[in-house]
Amino acid sequence: MTSSTDTQPTPDEARALLASAGSYGRSATAGAGWPAVTFLLGNGAASSLGTIAMTLAASTAGYFVSMVAMLAWMGVMMGFLIAFNRSTKVGFGKRWTVYLTAWLVPYIIAMMVAGSSDGQNILGGSIAAAVLLVSSVSCAVWEARK
């Protein structure tokens, strides 16, 4: 703007202001997806390894120890995501619902497989863990590219 008394910027000044605002907006959300990507990868790792551990657990105590350890790590990751995700990319809220659904459906199936295996269905547990891994990595890659 040319002076403090002018209320209307010139067309060139308006373009410069818009470019500056766009630059600030891009820099504010440039790294916004990385806490979510890290959470998605960690969530996939914890849930797939937890599924394998629960599948191999022949005892009820082993199953619950594996489940509590997995849920503890998932809680830590969710806490970090909430605490350090100061800004989010446009559309993240809608994608987040898709990500959680893409993880939750295979997770429920994996828990049914692991819970009924009594340490015997290693192939089924491994396949369920692999599906969790593929699902979470796919979501993380999708978010990283947005």
C-alpha positions as CSV (number, residue, x, y, z in Angstrom):
1,M,0.0,0.0,0.0
2,T,1.3,3.4,-0.8
3,S,0.3,5.3,2.4
4,S,-1.3,4.6,5.7
5,T,-4.4,6.7,4.7
6,D,-5.2,4.6,1.5
7,T,-7.7,2.0,2.2
8,Q,-7.7,0.4,-1.3
9,P,-4.5,-1.3,-2.6
10,T,-3.5,-0.9,-6.2
11,P,-4.0,-4.0,-8.4
12,D,-0.2,-4.7,-8.2
13,E,-0.2,-4.3,-4.4
14,A,-3.3,-6.6,-4.2
15,R,-1.5,-9.3,-6.3
16,A,1.5,-9.0,-4.0
17,L,-0.6,-9.3,-0.9
18,L,-2.4,-12.4,-2.3
19,A,0.9,-14.0,-3.3
20,S,2.2,-13.4,0.2
21,A,-0.9,-14.8,1.8
22,G,-0.7,-17.9,-0.4
23,S,2.9,-18.4,0.5
24,Y,2.1,-18.2,4.3
25,G,-0.7,-20.7,3.8
26,R,1.5,-23.2,2.0
27,S,4.3,-22.9,4.5
28,A,1.8,-23.3,7.4
29,T,0.5,-26.7,6.1
30,A,3.7,-27.9,4.3
31,G,4.7,-30.3,7.1
32,A,1.2,-30.7,8.5
33,G,0.8,-34.2,7.1
34,W,3.9,-35.7,8.7
35,P,2.5,-36.3,12.2
36,A,-0.5,-38.0,10.6
37,V,1.8,-40.1,8.3
38,T,4.0,-41.1,11.2
39,F,0.9,-42.1,13.2
40,L,-0.5,-44.1,10.3
41,L,2.8,-46.0,9.9
42,G,3.2,-46.6,13.6
43,N,-0.4,-47.6,14.0
44,G,0.1,-50.2,11.2
45,A,3.3,-51.5,12.8
46,A,1.8,-51.8,16.2
47,S,-1.4,-53.4,15.1
48,S,0.2,-55.8,12.7
49,L,2.9,-56.9,15.1
50,G,0.4,-57.1,17.9
51,T,-1.8,-59.3,15.7
52,I,1.1,-61.7,15.2
53,A,1.9,-61.7,18.9
54,M,-1.7,-62.4,19.8
55,T,-2.0,-65.1,17.1
56,L,1.0,-66.9,18.6
57,A,-0.2,-66.6,22.2
58,A,-1.5,-70.0,23.2
59,S,-2.6,-68.7,26.6
60,T,-5.2,-66.1,27.6
61,A,-2.5,-64.3,29.6
62,G,-0.2,-64.1,26.6
63,Y,-3.0,-62.8,24.4
64,F,-3.9,-60.0,26.9
65,V,-0.3,-59.0,27.5
66,S,0.2,-58.6,23.7
67,M,-3.0,-56.7,23.4
68,V,-2.2,-54.3,26.2
69,A,1.3,-53.7,24.9
70,M,-0.1,-52.9,21.4
71,L,-2.8,-50.7,22.8
72,A,-0.3,-48.8,24.9
73,W,1.9,-48.0,21.9
74,M,-1.2,-47.0,19.9
75,G,-2.2,-44.7,22.8
76,V,1.3,-43.1,22.9
77,M,1.2,-42.5,19.1
78,M,-2.3,-41.0,19.3
79,G,-1.1,-38.7,22.2
80,F,1.8,-37.5,20.1
81,L,-0.5,-36.9,17.1
82,I,-2.9,-34.9,19.2
83,A,-0.2,-32.9,21.0
84,F,2.1,-32.1,18.1
85,N,-0.3,-31.8,15.1
86,R,-0.7,-28.0,15.3
87,S,-2.1,-27.6,11.7
88,T,-3.6,-30.0,9.2
89,K,-3.8,-30.1,5.5
90,V,-7.0,-29.2,3.7
91,G,-9.4,-32.2,3.6
92,F,-7.6,-34.1,6.3
93,G,-10.7,-34.6,8.4
94,K,-12.5,-36.4,5.6
95,R,-9.4,-38.5,4.8
96,W,-9.0,-39.3,8.5
97,T,-12.3,-41.0,8.6
98,V,-11.4,-43.1,5.5
99,Y,-8.0,-43.9,7.1
100,L,-9.5,-45.1,10.4
101,T,-12.1,-47.2,8.5
102,A,-9.5,-48.7,6.3
103,W,-7.6,-49.7,9.4
104,L,-10.5,-50.7,11.6
105,V,-12.2,-53.2,9.3
106,P,-9.1,-55.3,8.9
107,Y,-8.2,-54.8,12.6
108,I,-11.6,-56.3,13.7
109,I,-11.1,-59.3,11.3
110,A,-7.5,-59.7,12.6
111,M,-8.7,-59.7,16.2
112,M,-11.3,-62.3,15.4
113,V,-8.6,-64.5,13.8
114,A,-6.1,-63.9,16.6
115,G,-8.7,-64.4,19.3
116,S,-9.8,-67.7,17.9
117,S,-6.4,-69.1,17.0
118,D,-5.1,-70.4,20.4
119,G,-1.6,-70.2,18.9
120,Q,-2.5,-72.5,16.1
121,N,-3.6,-70.3,13.1
122,I,-0.2,-68.8,12.3
123,L,-1.0,-68.4,8.6
124,G,-4.3,-66.7,9.2
125,G,-2.7,-64.3,11.7
126,S,0.1,-63.6,9.4
127,I,-2.3,-62.8,6.5
128,A,-4.3,-60.6,8.8
129,A,-1.2,-58.7,10.0
130,A,-0.1,-58.3,6.3
131,V,-3.5,-56.8,5.4
132,L,-3.2,-54.4,8.3
133,L,0.3,-53.4,7.2
134,V,-0.8,-52.9,3.6
135,S,-3.8,-50.9,4.7
136,S,-1.9,-48.5,7.0
137,V,1.1,-48.1,4.6
138,S,-1.4,-47.3,1.7
139,C,-3.1,-44.7,3.8
140,A,0.2,-43.2,4.9
141,V,1.4,-43.0,1.3
142,W,-1.9,-41.4,0.3
143,E,-1.6,-38.8,3.1
144,A,2.1,-38.1,2.3
145,R,1.2,-37.3,-1.4
146,K,-1.7,-35.0,-0.5
